[in-house]
């Protein structure tokens, strides 16, 4: 099989992940896409087909079939991101199937928006295992393959770091912000290691996007559909990031609209509105803080535990 690039999309059964997987597979670059998540089904007997992309009937099995019927190359592989052995098996199977790995997109996520008092310990633990721990595990497993050709890219669905994000959802924010910290830290690793053609970038919605979660909002109040965008804005932004020079996106914590505006020159976002003619409300700050400090490069004597194990 003549495949130029291979992309692994984790959390690809529906919503944003499904759209990203489909658009990667059908992009001009010709990615072979591994779609991964827990949900599988008998795609051949699915009725209707394709299923509602934001419903439980949409699984990695149906997404694989959608891609293949559209002329793309895809393989569905089940994974439980809470289980590191399952994550390692996913990466091994991806490389076994296609011979390489060039792009990793991590879209898996567990969500519970409530105060600390109203967030049970089991819910907190689930979010930490799926969000930062799942991301860390897949990156650990994928890095040797991503570095093989020194052009690997990682896209993480996690937010910019700013104070308002913590309000009313502290337990959720702890994990999602942790994912963004991983983006910043691994980007610095790439720079220190001289891997200038590799990059990790985080991306987050500027306005609410149609999904299984936002569907509940619309079911309660149909007018809320006017506040939603299609998932294509997210996949458009990700494809633009992957086409950009690595140095221009490495370590950035971006918003989909803002990135398309600043780096792709997009000014008209009307085609992304779920309801034609509507203008979805921006839910993110207009200006985000700069995380750098005056003494950005002055760390003193930095300890390296991997090299100094005998001293610990």
N, C-alpha and C positions, 0 to 999 in steps of 0.2 A: 504494500500500500504506500502510495506516494503522498505523505503528509508533511507539510512544511512545519507546522507548529501543533502542539498538543496542549489543551487547556483542561484543567480540572476545576469544576464548579461544585463546591460543597454547599448543600442547602439549595438544591436545584429543582425541587419537586413542584413548586408553584410560585406565583407572584413574581417578585423581582428576580429570584434565582433562576426560575424557568425562563424568563425573558432574556436574561444575560446569556444563558446557555444556548438558546436558539439563535440569538443574534451573533454570538461568537462562531457558531457552526456555519452560519450562512454568510459571514463576512467575507470580503474579498481576499482576506489572508488565508482562508480555507482551513480554519482550525478543526482538528478532530477534538471532540469534546467528551469528556467523561462527566456524566451527571451523577451526583452522589447525594444521598440523604437516607433516612430510615425507611421511607415509604416506598413500597413496591406493589405491583399489581399485575394482573393479566391484561396487558395493553391491547392484545389482539381482540379481546371480547368487550372492550370498553364501549359503552353506549351511553350518551352520544360520544362521538370522537371528532375532534379533540374535546376533552372535557372542559368544563369551566376552569380556567387557569388559576382561580383563587379558591377552589373547592378541594375537599379531601379526595375527590376522584382523580385529581391531577397528581400523578406520582412520577418518580424518575423513570418508570417503565413507559408511561404515556409520553413523557417528554422525549425519551429516546426515539419512540416511534414517530412523533411529530417531526423531529429533526431528520430522520432517515427518509420519511415520505416527502420532505421538502428538498431532498437532494444532498443533505449534509451527512457527516459521519459522526456517530455518537455511540457510546456504550454506557449503560446504566450499571452502577455498582453500589450496593447497599452499604451503609456505614453507620455506626453509632459513634459520634464524636466524643462521647463520654468515656469510651473504651480505647485506650491508646493502642492496644493490639489490633483493634478493628481499623483504626486510622492507618496504622502501618501497613496492614493488609491492603487497604484501599490504594495507597501510593504504589505498593509493589505490583498490584494488579494493573494499575494504570500504565506503568512502565513496561510490564510484561506484554500488555496488549498493543501498545503503540511505539515502544522502544525509546521513549523520551518523555520529558515533561518540561514545558516552557512557561506556562501561566497557571497560577493558582488564584482562584477567587473564593473567598470565605464569606458565605452569606448565611450560614447557620446561626440561629439565634433563639434564645428563650427569653420571654418577656413577662414581666409582672411590675406594673407601675403602681406603687403604693408607698406609704410611709414606712419607716423602719419598724414601727410598732405593728403595722398591719402586713408585714412580710414574714411569713413563717420560715423557720430555718430550712425546711426541706425545699421550699421555693427558692430561697437564697442559694442553696447549694446547687440546685439544678442550673440556675443561671450562670454561676461561676464555672461549672463543668462544661456547659455547652458553649458559653461565650469566650472568656479568655483562655480557659484550659484547652478547649477544643481547638482554638486557633493555634495556640502554642504547640500542641501535639502535631497538627498537620504541617506546620512550618518546620518543626524539627525533622519530621519524616521526609518532607519534600525538598529541603535545602540541598542535599547532596546532588539531587537530580537537576534542580534548577540552576545550580552552579556549574554543572558539567559543561555547558556551552557558554557560560558566563554572560547569558542574556536573559536570565529568568526574571519574570515579573510576578509580583504578588499584589492583589487588590483585596482590601479588607473593608467590610461594611461596618464602620464604626465612626463616631462623631468627632468633630473638633472639640477641643477641651476648653470649656468655659463654665462659669459658675452657675448659670441658670439651669444647666442641664441636670444638676443634682436634685433640683427642687421636686419633692413629691415622689421621687423614684430612686432614692439613694442606693438601694441594693442593686437595682438594674444598672445604674450609672457606674457603680464601682467596677463592674465587669466590662461594660462597653468602653469606659475611659481607659481601663487596663489594656484593652485591645489597641487603642490609639497610642498608648505609651509603647506598646510592642512595635508599632509602626515606626515611631520616632527612633527607638533604640536600635532596631535592626537596620534602619536606613543609615545610622551612624556606623554600624558594623560594616556595611557595604563600602562606605567611604574609607574607613580605616584599612580595609583589606584590599583596596584598589580595584573594587568590582564596579567600575563606572558604568557598565552596561546593564547592571541589575538595579531594580528599584522595587520598593514597597510603598504603596499609597493607600490611604484611607478615603472613603467616600461615604457621604450621608445625604439624605434628601433635604432639599431646601423647603419644599412644600410636601404635604402628605401624599403618599402614593397609594393607588388602589392595591389592596391586598386582602387576605382573609381577615386580618385584624380590623382594617378600616371598613370592611364590608359590614361588620356588626354596627358600626357607627351609622352607616347609611340605612341599614334596616330599621334603626330606631328613628332616624330623621332623614328622609330621602333628599332633602335640600343639601345635606352634607356632601352629596356627590359633586356639587359644584366646587368643593374645596380640594378635590383630588386630581392628581395627575396620573397619566399612564406610566407603566413601568419602563416604557421605551426611553424616557429621559435618562434613566439610570444606565441602561445598557449603552445608549449613545455616548454618555460621559465616559464609561469604562473603556469602550472601544477607542475613544479619542485619547485617553490616557495611555493605552497600550501602543498606540501609534506614535506617541510623542517620544522624544529622546529621554532615556532613563534619568539623566541628570536633572531634567526639568520637572520631574514628578516625584523623585525619591524623597520620602519622608513627609510629603504633604498630607495634611488633613483637610480634604476638600468637600465642598457642597456641590451637588450635581449641576444646578443652574449656574452657580458662580464660576465653576470651572469651565463650562461650555461657553460662558460669556467672555471670560478673560483669556482663555487659551484657544478657543475655536472660533471666536468672533460671532457667536450666535446672539441675536438680539430679539428674535421673535420666538416665543415659547408657546404660542397658542396651540400648536399642533399636539402638544403634550397634555392639554386639558382633557380630562375625562368627559366633561360636558362641554360641547362646542359653545364657544362664546363666553365661557366663564373664565375668571381670573383667580385661580386658587391662592389662598392667603399664604404668605411666607411665614413659616413657623420658626425659622432660625434667625439669630441676630444678624443685623445688617453689617456689623463689624465685629470681628473676632480678635481676641488678644494675641499678642506676639509672645510666644513662650520662651524666647531667648532672653538671656541676661547679659549685663554689661561685660562680665568676665566669662563669656561663653566657653572659651577654650582653656581656661585656667582651672584644672582639676587637681593640681598638686600631684602627689605620688599615688597613682591609681592602682588599687590591688586587683590582681587577676587570680581568682580562686582556682581556676582550671590549671594554672601553672604553679600555684603556690599551695597545692594540696598538702604537702608534707609539713607545712607550717600551721595547718589548721587542726 
